[in-house]
Amino acid sequence: MSTTEQAQREPVRSARPMPIKAKQRLGDRVFSGTALGAGIVILIVLAAVATFLIIQSIPAFEPDTSDNHILNGQPFWAYVWPLVFGTLWASFIALLLAAPISIGIALFISHYAPRKLAATLGYVIDLLAAVPSVVFGLWGGLVLAPLIQPLYAWLNANAAWVPFFGGQVSPTGRTILTAALVLTVMIIPIMTAICREVFLQTPTLHEEAALALGATRWEMVRMAVLPFARGGMVSAAMLALGRALGETMAVTMVLSPSAVVSFLLLTSTNPTPIPANIALAFPEAHGTGVNTLIATGLILFIVTFAVNAAARWIVARRAEFSGAN
């Protein structure tokens, strides 16, 4: 068989269609470029802040601290450790108190309250998030502390066997527990708003299926809503924790600075968080003392970054579960 006949008998192969490239309009290019630019700006700002903190913090880590009026001859890590403890301790207490309250309010708004009442409560929660922190600080120092001091005295007299309630109770009520309560009130709106939106995203078919199988409303919430919203609740808690870690004025107006490591909640000597210490010491700082305070800010930056990274890792582990499956 000749080559010509063989070529004629072979089936004609269809040419591969050329991919059609969509024509980008001006609006698409502008939007894409704006979004890309916004992302780049965020990265540049974050890198600039980190670079500034690192460069300005270098003098604080020098071995000779005799001329540093903030450190007073002690090593930097001995100075910053009580502040890190105070930051984590106050924020942990606030998150521990705010988490169940926020989740309960969010569940009530999303699945239990009548529509009009839910809308009103949602508006109040959003409005509470807009209150300035200095207002919370004034309320905590002038109203909450004297009001709750008799409860502190009662806890100290009747529950001193609990390690946290021992020691000499503060006569003014301005304790680390009061500061944590103020932080609790401040982070409840953030966590409640996020949890509410996450609960409302639960697939309706999952909820109706649970109710159709005979589950009560609470069983439906426990089996369908909470598992679906687990990642969102973790994200809400970490955002609230980030707000508590960086809060300055509210804690500053409630606590007096003291560099101690203590788990006692009712005494006058309380650990001080890093933001409050910076706000109180910065007006009188000079020379390497300013670098020391900036170095404590760098530590707070690292702690906050680590908390958010841990939150992203937890959410990523839960991402395998999808309520839409």
HELIX and SHEET records of a PDB file:
HELIX    1   1 THR A    3  ARG A    9  1                                   7    
HELIX    2   2 LEU A   26  SER A   57  1                                  32    
HELIX    3   3 ILE A   58  PHE A   61  5                                   4    
HELIX    4   4 PHE A   76  LEU A  107  1                                  32    
HELIX    5   5 PHE A  108  TYR A  112  3                                   5    
HELIX    6   6 ARG A  115  LEU A  128  1                                  14    
HELIX    7   7 SER A  133  TRP A  139  1                                   7    
HELIX    8   8 GLY A  140  LEU A  144  3                                   5    
HELIX    9   9 ALA A  145  ASN A  158  1                                  14    
HELIX   10  10 PRO A  163  PHE A  165  5                                   3    
HELIX   11  11 ILE A  176  LEU A  200  1                                  25    
HELIX   12  12 THR A  204  ALA A  212  1                                   9    
HELIX   13  13 ARG A  217  MET A  220  1                                   4    
HELIX   14  14 VAL A  221  VAL A  225  3                                   5    
HELIX   15  15 LEU A  226  PHE A  228  1                                   3    
HELIX   16  16 ARG A  230  GLY A  246  1                                  17    
HELIX   17  17 MET A  249  THR A  252  1                                   4    
HELIX   18  18 ILE A  274  ALA A  281  1                                   8    
HELIX   19  19 PHE A  282  GLU A  284  5                                   3    
HELIX   20  20 THR A  288  ARG A  318  1                                  31    
END                                                                             
